[in-house]
Amino acid sequence: MNRSWAEPWKIKMVEPISVTTREHREAAIVEAGYNTFLLKSDDVYIDLLTDSGTTAMSDRQWAAMMIGDESYAGARSFYKLVEAVHDVYGYEELIPTHQGRGAEHILSQILISPGDVIPGNMYFTTTRYHQERAGGTFVDVIIDEAHDPTSMHPFKGNIDLDKLAAVVEEFGAERVAYVSFETNVNLAGGQPASMANIKAVYDYCSQRGILVMLDATRAVENAYMIQQREAGYEDSSVASILSEITSYSDGATVSSKKDNLVNIGGFLAVRDPELARKARALLVAFEGLHTYGGMAGRDMEALAEGIREMVRTDDHVRSRVGQVEYLGNRLIKFGVPVVTPIGGHGVFLDAARILEHLDQDEFPAQALAAAIYVDSGVRGMERGIVSAGRDPLTGENRRPNLELVRLTIPRRVYTQSHMDVVAESVIEVFNNRESIGGLTFTYEPEDLRFFQARFAPIAQDA
Ligand code: F0G
């Protein structure tokens, strides 16, 4: 018999949530301009907007917050964090920031000169924004399978070494600011890179003097996928796999609001003390003093404990990814097109296939996310043409192959029955998909437009 897993925790405190009426949600989505980012959380029943900063902390983390050292300089809590990052990720130099994008900003400013290129395995919104702002150009070198939602490739986050070599040949190694290597690639659907690929990229780059900087935001989930899928790692702990991943890099940016089990925080970590010196010089201008960056002492305490907790045993990540797979498999069973294999942090609905009657310019993923919200109060997020934004040179919409709605699962927050309710709603909307019409912009922000854009239904011809 296939035995069930269960969460390796029990619930000590609860936060009530309430169900709203359909009528209420219809009004709320209009008020929010059909953008789930603009909904009030009080109008949301099950919130799958993001796994970022939405974690439930443990009793140990809450206890740690009480002993936070709020000294402006040299706080004890900072040194605890340095130790935790060193023990778990292996990096010597820690630059604490308020969250991931703070680290991306600093990294981009110290490594990118105007005209540089930054090859990476699919863009992430804020990462690419900071790379472009520093005068660089992001070049996507992820394997082709990553852009195909139906491909069952076990490591869709891999970098295509031929594509990488072509970029290096075209621009020369000296114009490659660094390789931006994301673990468990968010916009590909939470898809991992293999250890063999991470090592091969690092070998290739270090021979040519090119730095490899990880976006290690979801590296624990990637490590778990390696344990489950890559030959030779089935008996290794997630902690040891994570150490090996980071050993093939020169540094990393991390949004601690994901793997690290806290509600706010992030860091840049590097090996080279000279790079760290440059980063700290900017840190004091943009984030805070080098021993707190953007965090309070108590935040650093909770983070240090979260970093240790996420890999203390493998049970945490097994149940975390297990819950995501549970939801994904229920949807697959009822024929809902989703990105496969099911990713580490969420289930990604294939809006292009679900709403085949809509053109990509009619924002199918945006419309689908709004329809699911109206059906049940479940909040997901568009990850398609709206998130991709416009090409800064041509001003044209980028048209990504992936037009997705992300249902992102917060860590340690919802139960299996919440997942059942979500699945039932998505199946209901899927069965009535022909009734969903397209959207058009009523307000389009210049930068990172998906956060604050507003939409209205496209007028139907009478
Ligand atoms: N890198 C990745 C892969 C991310 O997913 C995020 C954030 C960041 C960097 C930026 O970190 O939010 O702490 O500034 N992702 C969130 C999400 C917003 O919903 O996927 P941040």
Boltz pocket constraint, residues with backbone or C-beta under 6 A from the ligand:
constraints:
  - pocket:
      binder: B
      contacts: [[A, 49], [A, 50], [A, 51], [A, 52], [A, 99], [A, 100], [A, 101], [A, 102], [A, 124], [A, 126], [A, 127], [A, 182], [A, 183], [A, 184], [A, 186], [A, 215], [A, 217], [A, 218], [A, 254], [A, 255], [A, 256], [A, 257], [A, 265], [A, 266]]
      max_distance: 6.0
